[in-house]
C-alpha cells in the first residue's frame, strides 16, 4: 500500500509499516501545502492512505469523496503511539477510499 505521512506524524512509525511504501510530506516537497492542496496532491500521486495527526481534518474537508483513506492518530507522541502501535497498523490496513479512522490513545 502507498502511504503518506503529514507533517505531524512521527517518522519512526514508518518502521512498523514496513510492508508498505511510506513517504512523508517533507520528502515529497509538500510540507507547505494546506490541507486541501495536500490531499489533492496525495490523491494525484496515487497514495492510498494518509496518516495524520490533524484532528481538525474531518471538519475542514469533505473526506467521504476522497480516493484515499485517512487514519488520524490522536497524539503526536511517539512513545504513546509505540505502546499502541498495533491499533495504528490495524487502522492503516483497514483503511479504504473515503474512510476516516481515528486512533485514540486515552487508555495508554
N, C-alpha and C positions, 0 to 999 in steps of 0.2 A: 504494500500500500504506500502511496506517496503522501507524506505528511509534512506540513509546515508549522513551525512554532512562531507565535508572535513575539514581540519584544520582551514581555514579562515572563515568559515560560522558561524555567530553569533548564539550561543546556544539558546538565547531566541526565535528564530524563531520556534523552536520545539513546543512551546505552541500553536501557531496558526495552526499547522499541527496536532492538537490533534486527528483527526480521523485516523491518520496513525501511524505506528510504526516507530519511528525515533531513530537512533543511530548515534554517532559521530565516526570519525576515531580514536580519542583518546580512546573512550570506547572499541572499537574493538581491540585495540593494533596495529593499522595500521598507527599511526602518523608519522612513519619514512619511510613509503613506498613511492617510487617515483610514478609519475602519472600512468604509465603503470601497475606497480605492484598493485597499489591501485585499479585501475579499474578492473583488473583481480580478485583481492581478493573480491571486492564488488559483481561482477558478480557471482563468485563461491559460495558466501554466499547467493545468491538469491535476492539481492537488486534489486528493480525495478527502482529507481530514485536516482541519485547522485545530491545533491545540493552543489554547489561550488562557490567560488569567484575567481577562476583561469581563467582569461581572455585568457590565452595562451593555454588552453586545446585543443581548436579546431584546432590549428595549430601544436600542438605537437603529437596528436593522431588521428588515423582513427576512428572516432566516429560512422560513419554510420553502421559499422559492430557490434556494441556493443549490448548486450542484455538488457541494461538499458538505460533509458532516462537521459539526463543531463540538469539541469537547472543551469544557471550561473547568479549570482547576480553581477552586475557591480559596487557594492560598498560593503565594509565590515562594514560600519557604521550602527549600529542597529537603531539609531534614524531616519536615512533616509529610511531604509528598512521598519521600522514601519509605516511611513507615506504612504507607497505604498504596504503594505503587501498583499492586495487583488490581486495585479498583480503577486506576487510570488506564492500565493496559486493557482491561476488560471494556472500558468505555470506548477507547480508541478502536478496538477490534469490533465493537458493536455499532460503531457509527455508520450511518448511511446518508445518501444525499438528502439534504434538508433537515437532518436530525440535529438536535441540540441536547447535549448531555452535560449536566453539572456534576462534578465530583467534589463532595463535601469532606472535610477533614475535622469535623467537630468532635469525633469520637477518638481522635489520636492525641 
